[in-house]
Amino acid sequence: MPFVLICGRPSTGKTKIALDLQAYFTAKKHEVILINEENLGMKRKEIYKDIDSEKAMRTTLRDSVVRHLSKNTIVILDSVNGIKGFRYEIFCSVREVSTSYCVVYCDFPIEKTREWNEKRLKKQEEKIDIENQNQNQNENQNQNQNQQNFLIQNFDNYPSEIFEELSSRFEEPQSKNKWDSPLFLINEENETLEMESIEQALFSKNSQLKPTKATQIKRQTDSSFLYQEDKILQEMALQFFSAQKNAIKGDIITLDDKITNQKRKISFLK
């Protein structure tokens, strides 16, 4: 089923867009999986504290996407996704399973997003109780609004230094890039996402990506490879230590050709 990648600098409303998309497609009886740092239990202060932690975070996000891609599920990835190489990796993973793909880019001036981020940090520090704000609404609307308010105002927000760092090195998506296309923009001129356009891009007749040899993962070895490898290593060790017992300094120790000259078919991606 289709995949939606949401990207944008910190505090540009990505999670609200993700929740809106999730609600829209759920109402149409689709199974929807929303993936982001919060759902995976990751804290922004920790995952963006250094390069290694950030790389580990991206690996976790990618693995979660790959795990949920299927014919029966719409997957939405909600994160900064500011590295074009990472977006390309995700694109290849989606193309590999022959499903459709689109990118939603939340593009707002940094002055405005910085102001939004500071407001969120302030609200987080004040620990505002959001859950009691919509008591007069019906149960479903109340639950949905509380969920959005909680995620937007009370979750683990971006510390100021992390906000500036991520904003400064964000690589904007370009519609000319196949991994950034089709591209839908959310900005000051158009703050509302056209759900019907997203739906058409994902479910139109020719929307499915076609895998190429470069993106098709081929099993290079049979299921017993690890067992055979371990067995050979043990035999090599036994022969080595056995020969070492009778050897003197300067002797050349050789191993059985059956062990050292293993033949296995391999193939190369073209």
HUVENJO-V363359 format. One record per pair of residues at least 24 apart in sequence whose C-alpha atoms are under 10 Angstrom apart, sorted by the first residue. I is the first residue (numbers start at 1). J is the second residue. Records with the same first field share a line. If there is no record, write none. Layout:
# HUVENJO-V363359
I = J ; J
This chain:
# HUVENJO-V363359
1 = 30 ; 31 ; 32 ; 68 ; 69 ; 70 ; 71 ; 72 ; 73 ; 74 ; 75 ; 94 ; 97 ; 98 ; 99 ; 100 ; 101 ; 202 ; 203 ; 208
2 = 32 ; 69 ; 70 ; 71 ; 72 ; 73 ; 74 ; 75 ; 76 ; 94 ; 98 ; 99 ; 100 ; 101 ; 102 ; 199 ; 201 ; 202 ; 203 ; 207 ; 208 ; 209
3 = 32 ; 33 ; 65 ; 69 ; 70 ; 73 ; 74 ; 75 ; 76 ; 77 ; 90 ; 91 ; 94 ; 95 ; 99 ; 100 ; 101 ; 102 ; 103 ; 202
4 = 34 ; 74 ; 75 ; 76 ; 77 ; 78 ; 94 ; 100 ; 101 ; 102 ; 103 ; 104 ; 198 ; 202
5 = 35 ; 75 ; 76 ; 77 ; 78 ; 79 ; 80 ; 81 ; 87 ; 90 ; 91 ; 101 ; 102 ; 103 ; 104 ; 105 ; 180 ; 183
6 = 76 ; 77 ; 78 ; 79 ; 80 ; 81 ; 82 ; 102 ; 103 ; 104 ; 105 ; 106 ; 183 ; 184
7 = 77 ; 78 ; 79 ; 80 ; 81 ; 82 ; 83 ; 87 ; 103 ; 104 ; 105 ; 106 ; 107 ; 170 ; 171 ; 172 ; 173
8 = 78 ; 79 ; 80 ; 81 ; 82 ; 104 ; 105 ; 106 ; 107 ; 108 ; 166 ; 167 ; 170 ; 171 ; 172 ; 173 ; 185 ; 186
9 = 79 ; 80 ; 81 ; 82 ; 105 ; 106 ; 107 ; 108 ; 109 ; 110 ; 113 ; 114 ; 163 ; 164 ; 166 ; 167 ; 168 ; 169 ; 170 ; 171 ; 172
10 = 79 ; 80 ; 82 ; 106 ; 110 ; 113 ; 114 ; 116 ; 117 ; 157 ; 158 ; 162 ; 163 ; 164 ; 165 ; 166 ; 167 ; 170
11 = 80 ; 106 ; 108 ; 110 ; 112 ; 113 ; 114 ; 115 ; 116 ; 117 ; 118 ; 120 ; 152 ; 157 ; 158 ; 163 ; 167
12 = 80 ; 105 ; 106 ; 107 ; 108 ; 109 ; 110 ; 112 ; 113 ; 114 ; 116 ; 117 ; 186 ; 187
13 = 106 ; 107 ; 108 ; 113 ; 116 ; 152 ; 186 ; 191
14 = 77 ; 78 ; 79 ; 80 ; 104 ; 105 ; 106 ; 107 ; 152 ; 186
15 = 77 ; 78 ; 79 ; 148 ; 151 ; 152
16 = 78 ; 147 ; 148 ; 149 ; 151 ; 152
17 = 78 ; 104 ; 105 ; 106 ; 148 ; 186 ; 191 ; 192 ; 193
18 = 76 ; 77 ; 78 ; 79 ; 104 ; 148
19 = 76 ; 78 ; 144 ; 147 ; 148 ; 151
20 = 144 ; 148 ; 193 ; 195
21 = 76 ; 193 ; 194 ; 195 ; 198 ; 199
22 = 74 ; 75 ; 76
23 = 144
24 = 195 ; 196 ; 199
25 = 74 ; 195 ; 199
26 = 74
30 = 72 ; 73 ; 74
31 = 72 ; 73 ; 74 ; 75
32 = 68 ; 72 ; 73 ; 74 ; 75 ; 76
33 = 65 ; 68 ; 69 ; 73 ; 74 ; 75 ; 76 ; 77
34 = 65 ; 68 ; 74 ; 75 ; 76 ; 77 ; 78
35 = 61 ; 62 ; 64 ; 65 ; 68 ; 75 ; 76 ; 77 ; 78 ; 79
36 = 60 ; 61 ; 64 ; 65 ; 76 ; 77 ; 78 ; 79 ; 80
37 = 61 ; 77 ; 78 ; 79 ; 80 ; 156
38 = 78 ; 79 ; 151 ; 155 ; 156
40 = 64
42 = 156
43 = 155 ; 156 ; 157 ; 158
44 = 155 ; 156 ; 157 ; 158 ; 159 ; 162
45 = 156 ; 157 ; 158 ; 159 ; 161 ; 162
48 = 158 ; 159 ; 162 ; 163 ; 165 ; 166
49 = 161 ; 162
50 = 162
55 = 86
58 = 83 ; 86
59 = 86
61 = 90
62 = 86 ; 87 ; 89 ; 90 ; 93
63 = 90 ; 93
65 = 90 ; 93 ; 94
66 = 90 ; 93 ; 94 ; 96 ; 97
69 = 93 ; 94 ; 97 ; 99
70 = 94 ; 97 ; 98 ; 99
71 = 97 ; 98 ; 99
74 = 99 ; 100 ; 202
75 = 101
76 = 102 ; 103
77 = 103
78 = 104
80 = 105 ; 106 ; 166 ; 167 ; 170
81 = 105 ; 170 ; 171 ; 172 ; 173
82 = 166 ; 167 ; 169 ; 170 ; 171 ; 172 ; 173
83 = 169 ; 170 ; 171 ; 172 ; 173
84 = 170 ; 171 ; 172 ; 173 ; 174 ; 177 ; 179 ; 180
85 = 171 ; 179
86 = 179
87 = 173 ; 179 ; 180
88 = 177 ; 178 ; 179 ; 180
89 = 179 ; 215
90 = 179
91 = 178 ; 179 ; 180 ; 181 ; 209 ; 215
92 = 179 ; 209 ; 211 ; 212 ; 214 ; 215 ; 216
93 = 211 ; 215 ; 216 ; 217
94 = 208 ; 209 ; 210 ; 211 ; 215
95 = 179 ; 208 ; 209 ; 210 ; 211 ; 212 ; 215 ; 216
96 = 209 ; 210 ; 211 ; 212 ; 213 ; 214 ; 215 ; 216 ; 217
97 = 208 ; 209 ; 210 ; 211 ; 215 ; 216
98 = 207 ; 208 ; 209 ; 210 ; 211 ; 212
99 = 202 ; 203 ; 207 ; 208 ; 209 ; 210 ; 211
100 = 182 ; 201 ; 202 ; 203 ; 204 ; 206 ; 207 ; 208 ; 209 ; 210
101 = 179 ; 180 ; 181 ; 182 ; 183 ; 198 ; 201 ; 202 ; 203 ; 207 ; 208 ; 209
102 = 178 ; 179 ; 180 ; 181 ; 182 ; 183 ; 184 ; 198 ; 199 ; 201 ; 202 ; 207
103 = 173 ; 175 ; 179 ; 180 ; 181 ; 182 ; 183 ; 184 ; 185 ; 198
104 = 173 ; 180 ; 181 ; 182 ; 183 ; 184 ; 185 ; 186 ; 193 ; 198
105 = 172 ; 173 ; 174 ; 180 ; 183 ; 184 ; 185 ; 186 ; 187
106 = 184 ; 185 ; 186 ; 187 ; 188 ; 191 ; 193
107 = 172 ; 185 ; 186 ; 187 ; 188 ; 190 ; 191
108 = 185 ; 186 ; 187 ; 188 ; 189 ; 191
109 = 187 ; 188
110 = 163 ; 164 ; 167 ; 168
113 = 163 ; 167
114 = 160 ; 163 ; 164 ; 167
117 = 153 ; 157 ; 158 ; 159 ; 160 ; 163
118 = 157 ; 158 ; 159 ; 160 ; 163
119 = 153
120 = 152 ; 153 ; 154 ; 155 ; 156 ; 157 ; 158
121 = 153 ; 154 ; 155 ; 156 ; 157 ; 158 ; 159 ; 160
122 = 153 ; 154
123 = 153 ; 154
124 = 152 ; 153 ; 154 ; 155 ; 156 ; 157
125 = 154
126 = 154
127 = 153 ; 154
128 = 153 ; 154
129 = 153 ; 154
130 = 154
182 = 207
212 = 269 ; 270
213 = 268 ; 269 ; 270
214 = 268 ; 269 ; 270
215 = 269
216 = 269
217 = 269
218 = 267 ; 268 ; 269
219 = 266 ; 267
220 = 264 ; 265 ; 266 ; 267 ; 268
221 = 264 ; 265 ; 266
231 = 259
232 = 258 ; 259 ; 260 ; 262
233 = 259 ; 260
235 = 259
236 = 260
